[in-house]
Amino acid sequence: MQRQSSPKPDGIPATFPQAIAHRGYSALFPENSMAAFRAAVEVGAHAIETDLHLSRDGVIVLSHDSTLKRCFGDPRKVAECEWEALSTLRTLRGPVQPMARLLDLLEYLAGPGVEEIWILLDIKKTDDPRIMCAQLAKTIARVPSERPWDERIILGAWQAEWVAACHLHLPGFPVALTTAFPAYASAMLAVPGLHFSVLNYALATQRGSRLRARARAQGRRIFSWPDNADEWMARSIRCQADGVITDDPGRFLALCEQWQQDAVRRKAGRSTPREAVLWVGVNLLVWVLELVEFLREGSPRERVRRVLGSIHSDGEGISS
């Protein structure tokens, strides 16, 4: 899960970002299905990213949406259904697949030949953090792995409260803050050992560059999402992200090979008027989004300080 060598003097990474399959190989297979996960492993992805929701009876299922409409054509919410009912659903997209549980994915990855594959778990905010994290700990404990799961799983949390819940119920497991806001991520550098999964547009801004520099200086990992266009994949290579979260890990790995042969490197090295306009537009967009977030939620530093203060006062500190 870590980069094994330092960047070259010319700024080109000595090793490429790892290919993290976004909901599995979702460019070719139904997202978050076992077929998508197996295909990602077969194409050479280093890791799998997937999304967690709780069923009504406490089973952790792999679904990005809180509702079943988009992927399964069912108008109900995941939380309204028990696993027995969810297990009968089939994807609208072919090849038709059943809904998968986290248990299914762990059992597959605990098998022989896939010990090096790791997982980024995107824990959605619609569930209660303490209930979800407690159930997550129980599910992981059910599946023995020759290589310990705390060396193979990174917990993805969207807010400081979720980071705290992860540390409380799954001590020793690495955690990554998932965010589109560099200012909030920078404030969360106060949490020891926290890593970051950042929206690619935000990572390309001036604030994103400062976040990358500070995180790298402290040994934190930075993942970029979702990188599905060649241009954004190339940007993540150039900014030396530790991992690229993409629907098409096969395409990203092919791009890395092209980059190694200098073709993409030369193309990406030229600055065009379009790229300059895009850079200005992305910076402006992220600035506006952060301003809206500030007006709604308050200062990122105060929000983080408030959560961390309540953690310490409860005696449930985040270990350093």
Secondary structure, 3 states (H helix, E strand, C coil): CCCCCCCCCCCCCCCCCEEEEECCCCCCCCCCCHHHHHHHHHHCCCEEEEEEEECCCCCEEECCCCECHHHHCCCCEHHHCCHHHHCCCECCCCCCCECCEHHHHHHHHCCCCCCCCEEEEEECCCCCHHHHHHHHHHHHHCCCCCCCHHHCEEEEECCHHHHHHHHHHCCCCCEEEEECCHHHHHHHHHCCCCEEEEEHHHHCCHHHHHHHHHHHHCCCCEEEECCCCHHHHHHHHHCCCCEEEECCHHHHHHHHHHHHCCHHHHHHHCCCHHHHHHHHHHHHHHHHHHHHHHHHHCCHHHHHHHHHHHHHHCCCCCCC
